[in-house]
Amino acid sequence: MTRRDALVTVIDSLHAEIAALKTNDVHALERATREKLAAIEQVALLGTGPAGPEIRELADEANRLNETCRIYVNLMAANVRRRLQMLAGDHAASYRPGIAGAYA
């Protein structure tokens, strides 16, 4: 397997993670995450030699998709926190200043 192939696998796995997050499919999320981690390990095993434009472009795409996953997870966590606060009767907690309150 080449670095290119491993990065393509990382990208495909990130797309699968995003799809699983959108549909709340825990099993698909676990599968995609396992595949992503295995592909990242493969990239690491292939070394850190010079990267041409195609490899850089693939790595940038993987970084963008990973950032998208991070945003989905953070928004989901904020929504869960807000719902738990509402269930606990802490309605004012959603309006705390700062970045955490902005996502609630």
N, C-alpha and C positions, 0 to 999 in steps of 0.2 A: 504494500500500500504506500502511496506517495503522500507527501504533505497536502497536496491539492485534494486528493481523495479523502483524506482524513478531515480536512476543513469542510468539504462538501457534506460529509456525514454529520459534522457538528451543526452546520447550517440546517440540514434537513431535520435534525433532532430538535433544534430550536423552533422551527416552524411547527413541529408536532407538539412541543411544549405549549406554544401560544394557543394552538387549536384546543388542546386539552384544558388550558386555563379558561378559555372562553366558554367551554361547555361544562366546566366543573367535572371533568372525567378524571377521577383520581387514578384509576388503573393506567389510563393512557399517559397521564402525566408522569407516573412512576417509570413506565417503560421508556418514554422519551428521555427522561432525565438519566436513566441508566445508560442508554445508547449515547447520549451526549457526553457523559463522563468517560465512557470507554473511548470515544473518538478523541476527546481532549487528551487522554492518556496516550493515545496513538500518536497524536501530533507531537507531544512532548518526547516520546521515544524516538521520533524521526529526527530530532535535533533542531538546532537553531541556526542553521546556516543561512547564507544570504537569501533574501526573499525577493523574487521578481515582482513585477507589477500585478500579475494575476494572483499570486499568493497574498500580497498586501490587500488587494481588493476583496478577496475572500475573507481574510481576517477582519477587515473593516465591517463587512456585512455581518459576520458572526458577532462582532461587538455591538452593532446596532440592534440585532435581534435579541441579544442578551439583555440589553438595556430595555427593550420593549417588555421582555419577560419580567424584569425587575419592577417596572412600573405597574404591570398587571398585579403582581404579588403585593406590592405596597398598597395599591388601591383596594384590593380585596381585604387586606389586613385592616385598613382604616375603616372599611365598611363593617367588618365584624366587630371592631372595637366600638364603633358608634352604636351598633345594635345592642351590644352587651351593656353599654352605658345606659341606653334607653330602658332596657329591661331592669336594670338596677335602680332606675329612677333618677339617674344622674344626667338630666337633660342639659344642664348648663355646661357639662364637660365638653360637648361638641364645639363650643364656642371659645375655647381657650386660644389665646394668641399663639402664633408660631406655625411652623410647617405642619405639625401633626393635626392641628385644628383645621387647617386648610383642606385636608383630604377627608375629613369626617363628614 
